[in-house]
Every structure is written in C-alpha cells, then in structure tokens.
Amino acid sequence: MDLRSLRHVVVLARRLSYTKAAEELGLSQSALSRSVQALEARAKVRLFDRDRGGVHLTAVGRTVAERAAALLREADDLERLLNRAARGAEGEISFGMAPLPAAALLPPVLAETLASRPQLVSQAAVRSADALLALLLAEKIEFFVCAEGQVPESAPVKSAALGAFPSSLIVRPGHPLLAPDAKAAVADFPLIVSGQLGEHHTPAARLVGASQVVLEDYGALARLTECSDAVWLSSAFAVAEEIRDGRLVELAPPPTHAGLSFKMMMYSLDRRSLSPAALWLKDRFRARIRELTEQLSPP
C-alpha cells in the first residue's frame, strides 16, 4: 500500500477536518480529498463520512486508521535505522584483529565507538592471522587486521594498508642495556615475542636471535618484560601507554636496524563491499595509527 495515502488517512482521522489535515500535510484540500477517495476506491470501502456536521470515521475507517498509524511508526523506525546504518551508527559488525594491532588499536577505537555509536554492536575476535583468515572465508567476520605478509597471496581477499608500525625492542626501565656504559648485546638477553615471528619482524629477529618465550597475550608479555631482563620484540605502538607511563622503554636500535617498520593491513573478501560500519572503523584505525606515529616519534 502507498504509505503516503495511509499518512493522509491517519492525519485526517486525527484532525477530522479536511482543512486542518491538509494544512498539516502541506496539501491542498482537493489533493487530500482525491488521495483519500482513491484509497477508498481501491479498497472498495468507505473510511470517512462527510456531512454538514463535519468529517466522521466509519467503523472500518477507525480500524484502518489505527493499523495505519502503527504501520507508519514502523516505517519511520525503519527509515531511521537505515539512515543510521548508512552512517555506520547502528546494527552489528563482526571483525578480527591479530594480537599486535588489537593491543595498539582496539581499546581507543572501541572507546570512541561506544561514545559516538552506542547502538552499534561490535564483535571483535582476536586470533592469529591463519585463524582470522579461516573466519573470513567462512563469512563469520567482515574483515580482519594483521601485519602484511601473514596472508597467502593465493587467498581470495582484497587488502588495504592502514599504516606503518615500527619494529621495536622493548625492555623494562633500569635494564642493563640502558646503562650508558653497557657492554652487553641484545642477543645476550632472553627474547620474548607474540606468536610466530612473521615476515615483518625478520630483520629484527636476525638482530636478537631465537626467541625463548612465545605468548599471544600482550598483557602478560608486558608484565613479563616489566619484571625481567627479557627483550620483547614487538612494536612500540602496542605498549604506547606503558611507554608514556615509564613502565616500559623502547631500546634505541643499532644504526643498521634503525627505522625498521612493517605495514598493518586490513583484509576483506574479494568482490564484497564493506559495510558503512566497517568503513568507519577503517578510518578510525588509520587515524589511531597517525596519532601513535605523532606521539611516539622522536623529537
């Protein structure tokens, strides 16, 4: 049924005056009359009686007006939902993050999402790149974020670069390597990493040697680094808060390894359009990487 005609019926049923109803609807009286009469003709039933006493609802007209009012409320709600969904402000989104980008990007971006998009339900899976790819191919998530080089080239996905993460060696304050007269080398201390070293960490891995502890929990890795002489091969972006608070320190790399970085990528199914919510998150991830780059860049 034509929602516009139903809206005309609802307003006329409430005002019981063609003059007042037409004025509220922004129509001429003749246009409103034609609209109501056309609906009555299609339905083959009278909705309104009109006499010298004014406009009166018939029994059928009263029922139709009540049902039409409920239908219009639903239509208005649906339109609002579509408008908010088009802005990525409502609905649900499921996505994945590898542990490193999750530690660096998720807390501030999800905090912003909660504040600005309280009706958007976000479901984030933190897994290895292999596990995230399986979830994507099964269409359990819309996209995932991990470092470049961790997804096979043959995978039916498309990628978008979000920004560059620095490769960093992280230690506790007071670590022997921070002493001005330190004679020890990085390789003299235990190395800890998150998961398997991907291609993005290969140059740094050559510098420090084989890892002795492999964990996926970034909180546990940070605490382990704080209370031991281990060297954590990671990215300063993942522990920006700890570095700002003085709980962890980024080692200055040797000149031959200065400036090592790797791209953080967003992967989604090939030939599939990203939802407005996914596009919004993509922009926020990029903005967060720019913020971290400005905050942690040396003067």
GIHUMO-V217029 format. One record per helix or strand. SS is the DSSP state (~ for helix, > for strand). FROM is the first residue (numbers start at 0). TO is the last residue. If there is no record, write none. Layout:
<<SS;FROM;TO> <SS;FROM;TO>>
//
This chain:
<<~;2;14> <~;17;24> <~;28;42> <>;47;50> <>;53;56> <~;58;85> <>;89;96> <~;98;115> <>;118;125> <~;128;136> <>;142;146> <>;156;165> <>;167;171> <~;175;177> <~;185;187> <>;190;193> <~;198;207> <>;212;214> <~;217;225> <>;230;233> <~;235;243> <>;247;249> <~;254;256> <>;260;268> <~;275;295>>
//
